[in-house]
């Protein structure tokens, strides 16, 4: 039976804000509406309709109109809430149909105010301009939501706010997962530099780390075909998916000559047998299976993946017949110039709420969001769910067991931490981390991820028209483009580095790359008013 995790809830230190002052001061303190922005004993609560995707969350996919979590959020907020969950893979198509028909909600989830799912909506006045209304009805939003999010073109156009960001919860979550038990077996400390990682990989190659009698089925690093977990290229001061300013032009990093050094390093990993040889074709599920079999010494991952698969409670279930298997979260290696990282700086936005101009509940929608961002009741609900169902509280102590059926069945915790969460992805909120197994380790993991985040000059850049119909010019490693093709040929020894790289640069520019750089630079100068 799993251990239940108990924490002391200190209200004064955990609240992200105070309850709204919009409620009448004459209402009794014990009134269930006393901290809610709408509704009193005499007035029926205002109805609000929310339209969003279920995001493939198992519980949200089957939620009914009388869902108990929606009812609880309605009771706490003082609104009569209706959450309408559409599909995920086809959400864009369904949203386009809704905009075409005009059958929208008071709050609508979208990826950007400029989304192709509702092209021209801002210019056509479909969305309510929100800036002055936020100042009037929900002033805390501008204080609580980071300025980096408000600056995003996904939210603001021509200096006017048309959307309200929903945050990612943490600025960064990328780290290196490494087999701590393998480090211990090799009598090595945590690697910090490229050379340190190479020494670890060589040790993995020489020793039978998983103890199955075959010393040749383990690899220092595991990679699958998306190359998401690559933490070596940034050590050379470049990243295949980013733009940076060079000589006054916003230019893809993969054109920088330093990329050649990064590719040469990857060829060394391949030639020495430090990485699985099928790295360009291996699928993610196969990659995960290799990790579980004990064939991988390190890999790139997100902090939130730790608890479910690799924490001390679940590691024995993941690493079958590997007693003592344990995982640590490490820094990405530093290169010759002290650079490195894993995970790219973003605008911190998960998705965006928009309010249709035709909505009759603009004011109440904003007040509801204000409540969601500032109320201690909302904060507790978004962390633990329904009192007496998902958690208990005794003498100020919260008792929350993430493995209890009420929280684990159909991943019900996702309903209150994610699906109904109006402000952020709540899996790593302070209250959630406080009750998580190995909370200190998770918190340090997120701190490591923040240090590892890679900054760049292309932040906020919209999709470039010059790339829209030319997938071969796309940035990134792992997709079907010119760069991945060249990279794979060089690493596997099918093409020499110098000539292959030079030919790639020339071909990329010839096929339209110069136009990409020109458009990116024009955007950069305009956005930064140069």
N, C-alpha and C positions, 0 to 999 in steps of 0.2 A: 504494500500500500504506500502510495507516494506521500511524502511529507507535505503538510500544509504550511504555507509561508505566512507569517504574521508580521505586521509592521505597526508602528505607532504613528497614527495620523495626527500631525501637529497642524491644525487648521491655519494658524497664522503664517506658517512658512510654506504651505503647499498651495494656497490659493493663488491663482494667476491674476485675480482682480477681485473686485467687490461686486455685490449684487447691484442691479440697476436701481437708480433712485426714482424711476418713473412711477413706482407704486405709491399709492397714497400713504402718507405718514400716519393717517388715522386708522389704518387697518391694523388689527391685532397682530402681534408678533408671531403668534402660533398659526396664523392663516396659511394654508398651503399656497396661496398666491402672493405671499408677502415678498418673495424675492423674484417674482416672475414679471416680465415686462408687459404682460397683457392678461386681462381676465380678472374678475373679482367674484365674490360670492353672488353679487347681484347681476353681473354681466356674463353672458355666455362667452367662452373663449373664442378668439378670432381664429378662423380657419386659414391654414397655410398649406399650399400644395407644393411639394418638392419633387422635381423630376431629375433622375440620375441613372447611372449604370450600376448594375449589381457587381461589377468588377470581378466576376467569377467567384465571389465569396459564397461558399456553400449555403450558409444560412440565408443571406439576402436573396438568393435565387429562388427560395421556396417561401419567402415571407408573405403572409396574407394581410388583408386590410386590418384585421383585428390583432395584429402582432403585439405581443406584450411589451416589447422594447419600445415600439413607437408609442404605445399607450403611456409608458412610464415617462418618456421624454416629453410627451404632451402634458402630463400632470406636472412635471417639474418646471416646465417652461411657461405654462399658462396658455398654451396655444393648442388648438385642435389640429394636429398635424397629420398630413397624408403624404407618405413617401411612395412614389411610384418608381419601381425599379424596372428599367428596360435591360435588354441584353448587353453584353460587353463587346464581343467581336463585331457585332453589327450595330453597335450603339450609334456610330456616326451616321449610318444610313437611316436608322429610325429617327434620329434627331433632325436630320434634313427633312424628313417627311413631316415631322411635327412643326417645323418652322414654315414649311410650305402650306400646311393646313391652318396654321395659327392656333393649334391646340397645344398651348404651352402651359407652364405652371407659374407660380409666383417666384420660385427660385429654380433655375435651370443649370444643370451641370454641363460645362463644355471645356474643351482643352485650351481654348483661347478665344478672346473676343473677335479675333480675325480668322477663326477656324474655317476651313473649306466646307464644313457642314452647314454653315450659314453665311456664305460669302456676301459681303456688302452690308451685313446687318447693322453695323455701327453707322455707316454713312446714310443708311435708309431710315435711321431712327427707330430701329426695332428694339434696341436696348435703351434702358433708362440711364441717363448720365447720373452718376452717383456721388461725385465728389462733394458738392454742397450739401447733399442729403445725408451723407455719412457724417459730416461735421455737425449736422443738426440732430440727427437721431441715433447715431452710433459712433461717437467720437473716439471711443476706446479702440476701435478697429485700426485706426491709423497709428496708434501707439503700440498695439500688441503685434501687428503684422510688420515684419521687417521692411525697411525702406527698399531693400534690393528687390523685394517682390512687387511693391507698388511701381517701381520703375520699369518693370517688364512690359514689353509691347503686348503680352498676353492679357494685360489688365488695363493699360493706359494707351490712349491714342491722342496725339496732338495736345498733350498736357491735360487731358480730361480722363477721368476714371469711369470705366464702364463695367468693370468686373471686380469681384472680391476674391482674393486668392485663398485657396485651401493649401496649407503647407505640407511639406514632406515629413514634418515631425523632427527631423534632424538635418543639419546642413550637409552631412556626409555620413556614409556608412561603410565605405570600402576599406577593407583591411586584408592582411595576409593570414590565412589559417595555416598553422604549421603543426606537425605532429611533435608535441612536446616530449612524448615518451621516446621518440626516435632521437631527438636531441640528447636526451638523458642517456640513452644507450650508447651514443657516440661520444659522450662526455664533452658536448659542445654547448656553448652559451647561445643565447638568441642572436641570430645573424643580423647585422646592420648594414653591411656594405655588399657590393656585388661580389667581392672576393669571399666574404663570409658565406654567402649563399652557395658559391661554387664549391667551397670546402664541404659544406653540408651535403650538397648533391653528390660529390665524389664519395663521401662516406656512405650515403644511401646506396650508391651503385655497388660498392664493394661488400657491404654486409647484407645478410639476409634479414632485413628489418622486420618483416611480418612473420618470420619464423616458419615458413611453409616448406623450407628446404630448397627453394629456388631463389638464388640471389639476383636473378636477372629480370624479375617481374615487378620490380619497384622503380619508381622514377622520382627524382627530386621535386619536380613540379608537374602538375597535371593541367592540361589545357584541352578545351573542346573547341568546336569549330567557330564559335562566335568570338573567341579570344577576349571575352569580357574580363577574365582574371589576369590579364597580362600586367605584371608589375615591374617589368624590366625596361621596356622602352622609355618610360618617363625618367629613368635614371640617367638618360643621355640628353635630357633637356628638351625632348620633343614628344609629341603624342600624335598618332596617326589620325585621330578624329577631330583635331582642333585647329583653329585659325589663330595666328598671332601676328602682331605688327612687325614688319621687317622692312627697313628702308622706306618707311612711309606707306607701305602697302600691307593690307591684311591678307596674309598668305597662309595656305595650309602647311602645317608642320611637316607633312610627309615629303615636301619638296626641299627641306633643309638638308644640307650635306651631313649634318649630325645624325640624320636618320640612317646613314650608311653604317655608322658605328653600332647603332642599335641592332641593325639587321645582322651585322657580323657577329655580335654577341649571341643572337638567337641561333645562328648557324653553329656556333660553338656548343650551345646547349643540345642541339639536335645531333651533331656529330659525336659528342661524347656520351650520348645515351642518357642525358639528364632529364629529357622530356619524352613523353609518349610519342612514338613515331607517327601515329595517326592523328596528330593534333589538328590537321586541317579538315578532317572528315568526321572526327568523333563527335557524337551528339551529347547533349547535356545529361540525359538519363544514363548513358553509358559512362560518362565522366563521374557521375555520382556513385554509380555501382563500383567503379574502380577505387574510389575513395573508401567505400565501405569494406572492400576486400583487402585494404591495406596495401594498395599499389601506388599510393601517392603521398609524398612527404610534405607538400605545401601546395596551396592553390589560393587564388583570389576569391573573396567572398564578401558578403554583407554581414555586419554584426548581428542583425536580427536572426540570421540563419543558425547562430550558435546554439541557442537554447533547444530548438526543436530536434536537431540532429547530433550535436557534438558536445553538449553540456554534460556535466558529470552524471546527471540522472539518466540521460538518453544515450551517451556514448556506448555503454555495453550493448544496447539494442542495435546500434548502427554498426559497430565494429565486432562482428560475430567472431568468436574464438580468438579474440585479441585482448586478453586480459591486460588491464593497465593502460589501454589506449586513451590518450588525452590530447586535447587541442589547446593551443595558445593563439592569441591574436597578436600579430607582429606588425612592425612598421614595414613599409615598402623599402627596398634597398636604396641606399644613396650611391650616386655615381661619382665619377672623378671630380665633378664640380660641386658636389654636395647636393645635387638635385635628385628628385625622385617623387614618387607618389602613386596613388591608385584611387580612382574615382575622380570625376571631373566636376568642377564648380558649376552649379546651375543657379537658376533664379529662385530655387527653394519652393517652387509651385508644383503641387500635385495635380490640381485642376482648378477651374475658375467658376464661381457662381455669377450668373448674370440675371438681371431682373427685367423681364419684358416690359416695354413702355405701356402696354395695354393692361398690365397687372393693376388691380385695384388695391393691392396690399403692399405697395412699395415701402411705406413707412414701417408697417408691422414686420415686413421681411427683414429690414435693417435692424429693427429692435430685437428680433429673434436672434440674429447673428451676433449682436452686441451681447445678449444674454449668454449665448453659447461660448463666447470668448472670455467672459468675465465672471460668470457665476460659479461659486464653489460647488454648487449642486451639479452643474453641468460637468465640471472637471471630474468630480467623483464618478458620475454616471459614465463618462467616456473612458474612464479607467477600469471600473469594476462592475458596471452593469446595475442590476436591480438588487437592492438590499433585501436580504432574506432569500434570494434566489441564487444570485451569482456570488454573493459574499455576505459575511456577517460582520457586525461591529459590536464590540463589547468594551465598555469603559474607554472609548476613544481608540481602541485597537481595531484595525482592519484585518479580517481573516479572509484571505483570498487564495483559492487553490486553482491554478490554471488547468490542472488535469481533471478536475471534478466534471462529471457528466454535464452539468448545467453550463459549463464554459467550453467544454471540449467537443460535445456532440455537434456535428455539422459546423465545427469551428464557430460556435455561437459567440465567442469573444470578439470575433471580427464584426459582428453586428453593431455592438456598442463602441468598440474602439476604432472602427473604420467606416462602416456603411452609414451609420447615423451621425458620425462625427462631422460637424459642420465646419471645423477649423483645421484639422490636420489628420495625417496618418498617425494614429495614437499608440502604435505598438511600443514606442520608445519614450512615451511621456514620463515625466518624473515620477508620477504616482505608480505607473505600471512597472517601471524599473525597480522601484522600492520593494515591490512584492515578488519580483522575479527571482528564480533560483540563480545563485551566483551574481547577485545584483552588482556588486563591486566590480566584478570582471566585465560585465556588460557596459557599465558606465565608463570604465577605462578604455574599453574597445571603441566606444563612440568618440572619446577624446583622441584616441589614436587615429581614427578615421578623419577627424577634423584636421589634424596635423598633416594627413596624407593627401588632402584634397588638392587637386591641381587647378590653379587659377590660369585664366587665359583671356585674350583680348576679344574673343568672339562672343562673350557673354551678352545675352539678349538678342543676338542676331536672328532674324526670322528666316524661314526657308527661302533659299535663293532661287529665283526664277531660272537662272542660268544652269541650275542643276536639276530642274524638275523633270526633264525628259532625257537626261543623260546619266543613267545609273552607273555607267562605267567610270565617271569622273567623281563619284561620291567619295567622301572622306570615310575613314574608319578601316579597321582590320577585321576580317571575318565575313564581310559582305562580298558580293560578286562585283568587284571593281578592278581597275587596272593595278591599283596598289597591292591588293591582296594577291593577285596573280603573280606579280613580280616578286613579292615577299616570299611566297611559297616556293617558287622556282629557285630562288637563291638559297633559302634555308635548306631545302632538300637536295641541293647540289646539281640542279638541272640547268643553272645559268650562273655565270660569274657575276660577282657583286657589282663591280665598277661599271661595266658596260650595261648590265641590266638596269641599274638604277638610273644611269644617265639617259638611257633610251626611254624609261618610264617617264621621267620628267619632261622630256621633249614631246613624247606622245600625248601626255596629259594636257600640256599647253596647246598642242596642235589641234586637239579635238574640242577645244573650247575652254580650256583652263584659264587662259588669259582673261576671258570674259567673266569667269567666276571670280577671279581676283579683283577685277575692276568693280564688279557689283558689290562685293564684300567691302572693298575699300570705300566706295561711295556711301554705303550704309554706315560704316564706322565713322567717317568724317561728319556725316549728317547727325548721327545719334550723339556723338560727342561734340558736335558743333565746332568742328575744326575748319 
